[in-house]
Amino acid sequence: MNHEQAGCCRSRRALLAGTGAVGVAALTGCATYGQPQPAAPPPPAAAPGSSTDPSGTATPGADGEPGPPALATLADIPVGGGAIFADAGVVLTQPTEGTIKAYSATCTHQGCTVTSVADGTIVCACHNSVFDIADGSVRSGPAGAPLPAANVTVDGDAIRLA
């Protein structure tokens, strides 16, 4: 084998090795398709002077501390509806005017993030579980447990994680 042929073989080997690595990476990505997402971490503990009652209704902070940045304003959460904050792991709802509720955005069925809030319900499109915006209870399964309440505070017009 001459020098040119040896160089040719080395590039073929490099090409085959690179193709194999790409194939392994693609198969690794496919291995997790369709599996439930990991559960969201538990909501942080309530800040001093703020609280959320067991039903998830936020109460204003009493210490006057600015706290974490606002997730939303009251105007951002439609009455009879809500909004999902996937990065924060919460869904905020306003079942009646001035009543803000907060729940984990992680479906209790298999850990997917809920996908929409409409018509008084929170929906997880992974397997079509439907939850009530007023109390997080299951309206239809397969989920068998309600969405857990999350801790938020309402400070004036700002809604913040507690």
C-alpha positions in Angstrom: 0.0 0.0 0.0 1.5 3.4 -1.0 1.4 6.6 1.1 -1.7 8.0 -0.7 -3.7 4.8 0.0 -2.7 4.9 3.7 -4.0 8.5 3.9 -7.2 7.5 2.2 -7.9 4.7 4.7 -7.3 6.9 7.6 -9.9 9.4 6.4 -12.4 6.5 5.8 -11.7 5.3 9.3 -12.3 8.8 10.7 -15.5 9.1 8.7 -16.8 5.8 9.9 -15.9 6.6 13.5 -17.6 10.0 13.3 -20.7 8.4 11.7 -20.8 5.8 14.5 -20.6 8.5 17.2 -23.5 10.5 15.5 -25.6 7.3 15.4 -25.0 6.5 19.1 -26.0 10.1 20.0 -29.2 9.9 18.0 -30.2 6.6 19.6 -29.4 8.0 23.0 -31.8 10.9 22.4 -34.5 8.4 21.2 -34.2 6.3 24.3 -35.9 8.9 26.5 -38.7 9.8 24.0 -42.2 9.3 25.6 -40.9 8.8 29.1 -42.3 11.0 31.8 -40.5 14.1 32.8 -38.9 14.2 36.2 -41.2 15.6 38.9 -40.6 19.3 39.6 -38.8 20.1 42.8 -41.1 21.0 45.7 -42.1 24.6 46.0 -39.9 26.7 48.2 -41.0 27.3 51.8 -43.0 30.4 52.5 -41.0 33.6 53.2 -41.4 35.1 56.7 -44.5 37.2 56.8 -46.2 35.5 53.8 -48.3 32.5 53.6 -50.5 30.3 51.4 -53.5 28.6 52.9 -53.8 24.8 52.3 -56.1 25.4 49.4 -53.4 27.3 47.6 -54.9 30.8 48.0 -52.1 33.4 48.3 -52.1 35.9 51.1 -50.2 39.2 51.0 -46.8 39.4 52.8 -46.8 41.3 56.0 -43.1 42.1 56.3 -42.9 44.6 53.4 -39.9 42.7 51.9 -39.6 43.0 48.1 -39.0 39.2 47.7 -38.3 37.4 44.5 -39.2 38.9 41.1 -42.8 38.8 40.2 -44.1 35.9 38.1 -47.0 37.9 36.9 -49.4 40.6 37.7 -53.1 40.2 38.7 -54.0 41.4 35.2 -51.9 38.7 33.6 -54.1 35.9 35.1 -57.6 35.9 33.5 -60.6 35.5 35.8 -61.9 32.0 35.3 -58.6 30.9 33.8 -54.9 31.0 34.5 -51.4 30.8 33.2 -48.6 28.2 33.3 -45.1 29.2 34.4 -43.2 26.0 33.4 -39.8 27.4 34.3 -41.0 28.2 37.8 -42.9 24.9 38.0 -46.3 26.6 38.9 -49.6 27.3 37.3 -51.5 30.4 38.6 -55.3 30.6 38.4 -57.9 33.2 39.2 -61.2 31.2 39.7 -63.0 34.3 40.9 -62.0 38.0 40.6 -59.2 38.7 43.1 -58.7 35.1 44.2 -55.3 33.8 43.1 -54.6 30.1 43.4 -51.2 28.4 42.7 -50.5 24.8 42.0 -47.6 22.7 40.9 -47.4 22.6 37.1 -46.4 18.9 37.3 -49.2 16.5 36.5 -49.7 13.9 39.2 -50.3 11.1 36.7 -46.8 10.7 35.2 -45.0 13.9 35.8 -45.5 15.8 32.6 -45.9 19.6 32.8 -49.5 20.7 32.4 -50.1 22.3 29.0 -53.1 24.6 29.1 -55.7 26.5 31.3 -59.1 27.0 29.8 -62.8 26.8 30.7 -62.2 26.5 34.4 -59.7 23.7 34.0 -56.0 22.9 33.9 -55.2 20.3 31.3 -52.2 17.9 30.9 -52.1 16.9 27.2 -49.7 14.0 27.9 -52.6 11.7 28.9 -55.6 14.1 29.0 -55.8 14.6 32.8 -58.0 17.6 33.7 -57.8 19.5 37.0 -60.1 22.2 38.5 -58.7 25.7 38.7 -60.4 26.4 42.0 -58.9 23.6 44.1 -56.6 21.6 41.9 -58.8 18.5 42.1 -59.0 15.9 39.4 -62.0 16.4 37.1 -61.1 13.5 34.8 -58.2 11.1 34.8 -56.0 9.1 34.5 -54.5 11.3 37.2 -55.7 10.0 40.6 -54.4 12.9 42.8 -55.0 16.6 42.8 -52.3 19.1 41.8 -50.4 20.1 45.0 -50.8 23.7 46.1 -47.8 26.0 45.6 -46.7 28.9 47.7 -47.1 32.3 46.3 -47.7 35.8 47.7 -49.7 38.6 46.2 -48.0 42.0 46.9 -50.2 44.7 45.5 -50.5 43.7 41.9 -47.5 41.4 41.8 -47.7 37.6 42.2 -44.4 36.1 43.5 -43.2 32.7 44.5 -43.0 32.6 48.3 
